[in-house]
Each structure stands twice: as C-alpha cells, then as structure tokens.
Amino acid sequence: MNILTKLFRRPSPIRKRDELAEFIDANAAFVAQKGIYEYARARAGHYSKVLFGEEGFQRAVEVARWRAYPIGLAMVGEVATVVLQETTNLERQAVVRGVSDLTLSVFDRWDVPAALDEPTWRELRASLTESLDRIGLHPPKRAMDIPEPFAEAYFALMPIHKSLRGQDFPTLKSYLKVTLCNVHDELTKRLDAPAIAAEFDRQD
C-alpha cells in the first residue's frame, strides 16, 4: 500500500464489540491528552519548549494524563451510548449496561501507571463506574452537553499553577464540547449499526 492510499483510506467500519472498545480507548486518550498538552503549550507561550523539557513538568503531565483518562472514558463511553441509541433499536438500558461494561473493560486493560499508585488507580476506577452508572438515570444527552459534569474536574488537572490559569475554564470547556461532538460524528459515520446491534443482542 503506497503512502497516498494510506492517507486517503477511509477509517474501517466498527462492527464488533472489540472494535468499539478500541474506538472508545483511542478517543478517550485523545480527549484527555490533547487538552492537557495544548493548554500547557498555550499557557507557556514562547517558553513551552523549555517547560516541556523539564523533568518535573513531565512528571506532572503524566499524572494529569492518567488521571484524566478515566474522565475521557466516561465521556466517550456516554457518546457511544447516545450513538447506539440513535442508530439501533436496542433498548436503552441494554445499551447503557453493554457500553458501560465495555468501557470498564477498556480501563481494566491497563496496569497501574507508573505515575500513580494502586489506591489512586482503584479510586479512579470507582469514580468511572459511578459516572457510567449515572448514564441510565437520565435521558440521552446531546454530545455537546456530555462534558458538563466533568469539565471542572478535568480543568483542575491541568499541570499549570492555579494562579496562572486565569479565566481559562470556559475555553477548555468549549474544547471538550467541540471534541465530543467530533467523536459523535466520527462514530456515527463508522458504526455498522446492524452488526453492532447483533453483537449486543448476543451478549444479552
């Protein structure tokens, strides 16, 4: 396959549970990491290269990245429940339960990160479980509304001193809204709804 074919090849359809799990994992990591890196670069300005070269800052970024990952999983997992509800005839609670279990299985692929200790990793899993459990307690949300309960916790993880953050919260919240809308659109385009519905029916 030549380079042009690779560049213009359409992303593969999502037909199986493990393919949906890969989508959730990759996009959760993207949501978590991109915001952290872009915010830190914007705040550091011309000194960003110096900042990112400091060992202490690198450690802080790793801590923030791993603590943000479960937040990303919760948000992208909820987007996945919305898309499945919009594109299949599956019963809502079956979708919520199935996607929640799948999202937790994604988290459980990872060993305790070197940047965190085991009690913290367990606490993050428990928090993720609670967030996923809450999805079934309300009607499906628009993708742009999904970050609402997570935005403050995500902003608090930024590896920049609080005194330097200024009035940046609305900007970061907007980033989450736009990104989750993009995730929704991509999943809608790639999802093979009949195939995924059959997968979830077999699971039940």
C-alpha positions in Angstrom: 0.0 0.0 0.0 1.5 3.3 -1.0 1.5 6.5 1.1 -1.3 8.2 -0.8 -3.5 5.1 -0.3 -2.8 5.2 3.4 -3.5 8.9 3.7 -6.9 8.8 1.9 -8.1 5.4 3.0 -11.4 5.7 4.9 -11.4 4.5 8.5 -12.6 1.0 8.9 -16.2 0.3 9.9 -16.9 -0.6 13.5 -18.8 -3.9 13.5 -17.7 -5.7 16.6 -17.6 -5.0 20.4 -13.8 -5.1 20.4 -13.6 -2.6 17.6 -16.0 -0.3 19.6 -13.7 -0.8 22.6 -10.7 0.3 20.6 -12.6 3.4 19.4 -13.5 4.3 23.0 -10.0 3.8 24.2 -8.3 5.8 21.5 -10.7 8.7 21.7 -10.7 8.8 25.5 -6.9 9.1 25.4 -7.1 11.7 22.7 -9.6 13.8 24.6 -7.6 13.6 27.8 -4.1 14.2 26.3 -4.8 16.8 23.7 -6.4 19.2 26.1 -3.6 18.9 28.6 -0.8 19.4 26.0 -2.5 22.2 24.1 -3.5 24.1 27.2 0.0 23.8 28.7 1.6 25.0 25.4 -0.8 27.9 25.2 -0.1 29.0 28.8 3.6 28.7 28.4 3.8 30.6 25.1 7.3 31.1 23.9 8.7 29.1 26.8 6.7 25.9 26.0 9.8 24.0 24.7 11.7 24.8 27.9 8.7 23.9 30.1 8.1 20.5 28.3 11.8 19.7 28.7 11.7 20.0 32.5 11.6 16.7 34.3 9.3 18.0 37.0 6.8 19.2 34.4 7.0 15.9 32.5 6.0 14.1 35.7 3.1 16.4 36.3 1.9 15.9 32.8 2.0 12.1 33.2 0.0 12.3 36.4 -2.6 14.6 34.8 -2.8 12.4 31.7 -3.6 9.3 33.6 -6.0 11.0 36.0 -7.8 12.5 33.0 -8.0 9.2 31.1 -11.0 7.8 33.1 -12.8 11.2 32.6 -12.2 10.7 28.9 -13.5 7.2 29.1 -16.7 8.3 30.9 -17.4 11.0 28.3 -16.6 8.9 25.2 -18.5 6.0 26.7 -21.6 8.2 27.1 -21.2 9.4 23.5 -21.2 5.7 22.4 -24.4 5.0 24.2 -26.0 8.0 22.5 -24.9 6.9 19.0 -26.1 3.4 19.6 -29.5 4.7 20.8 -29.7 6.9 17.7 -28.7 4.2 15.2 -30.2 0.9 16.6 -33.4 -0.4 18.0 -31.7 -1.7 21.1 -33.4 -1.0 24.4 -31.8 1.9 26.3 -30.8 0.1 29.5 -29.3 -2.7 27.5 -27.2 -0.2 25.6 -26.2 1.6 28.8 -25.3 -1.6 30.5 -23.4 -3.0 27.5 -21.4 0.1 26.8 -20.6 0.7 30.5 -19.3 -2.9 30.8 -17.3 -2.4 27.6 -15.8 0.9 28.8 -14.8 -0.6 32.2 -13.1 -3.5 30.3 -11.1 -0.9 28.5 -9.9 0.6 31.7 -9.0 -2.8 33.1 -6.7 -3.5 30.2 -4.2 -1.1 31.8 -1.9 -1.9 34.7 -1.4 0.7 37.4 0.5 3.5 35.6 3.9 4.3 37.0 2.8 7.9 37.6 0.1 6.8 40.1 -0.2 4.4 43.0 -2.6 1.5 43.2 -5.1 3.1 45.7 -5.4 6.1 43.4 -5.9 3.9 40.3 -8.7 2.0 42.2 -10.3 5.3 43.2 -10.3 6.4 39.6 -12.0 3.1 38.5 -14.6 3.6 41.2 -15.3 7.1 40.0 -15.5 5.9 36.4 -18.0 3.2 37.5 -20.2 5.8 39.2 -20.1 8.1 36.2 -21.2 5.2 33.9 -23.9 4.1 36.3 -25.4 7.6 36.1 -25.9 7.5 32.4 -29.0 5.4 32.8 -30.6 7.8 35.2 -31.4 10.5 32.7 -32.5 10.7 29.0 -29.8 10.7 26.3 -27.8 13.9 26.1 -26.6 15.8 23.2 -22.9 15.3 22.7 -22.1 18.9 23.5 -23.8 18.6 26.9 -22.0 15.4 28.0 -18.8 17.3 29.3 -20.9 19.4 31.7 -20.4 17.3 34.9 -16.8 16.5 34.0 -15.4 19.9 32.9 -14.4 21.3 36.3 -12.6 18.1 37.4 -10.8 18.0 34.1 -9.7 21.6 34.3 -8.4 21.1 37.8 -6.0 18.5 36.4 -4.1 21.0 34.2 -0.4 20.9 35.1 -0.3 24.7 35.4 -0.4 26.5 38.8 -3.8 27.7 39.7 -2.7 31.3 39.9 -1.7 31.2 36.2 -4.9 29.7 34.8 -6.9 32.9 34.9 -10.3 32.8 33.2 -9.5 29.8 31.0 -12.2 27.4 32.2 -14.8 28.4 29.5 -12.2 27.9 26.8 -11.3 24.4 28.0 -15.0 23.5 28.4 -15.6 24.6 24.9 -12.7 22.3 23.7 -14.4 19.4 25.4 -17.8 20.2 23.8 -16.4 20.5 20.3 -14.2 17.4 20.7 -17.2 15.3 21.9 -19.3 16.5 19.0 -16.5 15.4 16.7 -16.3 12.0 18.4 -20.1 11.6 18.0 -19.9 12.4 14.3 -17.0 10.0 13.6 -18.6 7.2 15.5 -21.9 7.7 13.7 -20.1 7.5 10.3 -18.1 4.5 11.2 -20.6 2.4 13.1 -22.2 -0.5 11.3 -25.4 -0.3 13.4 -27.0 -3.7 12.4 -23.7 -5.5 13.1 -23.2 -3.9 16.5 -26.9 -4.4 17.4 -26.4 -8.1 16.7 -23.3 -8.1 18.9 -25.1 -6.6 21.8 -28.1 -9.0 21.3 -25.7 -11.9 21.5 -24.2 -10.5 24.7 -27.6 -10.4 26.4 
